[in-house]
Amino acid sequence: RAVPQDRLRAARSLGATRAQLLRHVILPNALPEILTGVRIGLGVGWSTLVAAELVAATSGLGFMIQSAAQFLVTDVVVLGILVIAVVAFLLEYLLRLLQRRLTPWHGRG
């Protein structure tokens, strides 16, 4: 989203330089969306990594699950799936926590 023009005009009227506009107006306005993109990107990346390991790897969680499934070692399959889910949950939780700390104003009023 674009920065509201009234914020830019207000900062300029207070004598803000281009660098100050970028640091104090534009970046804080864009940061919530940037962090959301990072969160989504890491989630997609994690999913893609596991999927690639399932298909064509010789090590990793996906390979472990695939190998265990071939030999009907169900407990290893379930454990592998749980590890994948826990890592995904922790990534999401930590990134949301970081987003709340870096952008406390986002989502209010």
C-alpha positions, 0 to 999 in steps of 0.5 A: 500500500502507498503511504498516505500523502497526509503523512508525507506532507506532515513530515515534510512540513516539519522539515524532514529530509528524504532520509528521514522520510524513508526511515520514519514514515515510509519504512514504518508504513511498509514494515507490516506488509514486508514482515507478512511477506517474510512470514508467508515466504518462510512457510512456503519455503518450509513446505517446499523443502519438505516436499522436495525431500519426499521426492528426491532427497537422500537425507532430511525429514521428508526422506526419513518419512518416505523411507519409513513409509516404505517399510511400514514403520508408522511411528517414525512416519508420525514422528516425522510429520509431528516434527514438521508441524512443530517446526512450522508452528514455531516459525509462524509463532516466532515471526508473528511475535517479531512482527508484533514487537517491530510493528506494535501500531499495526492493526490498531484503530 
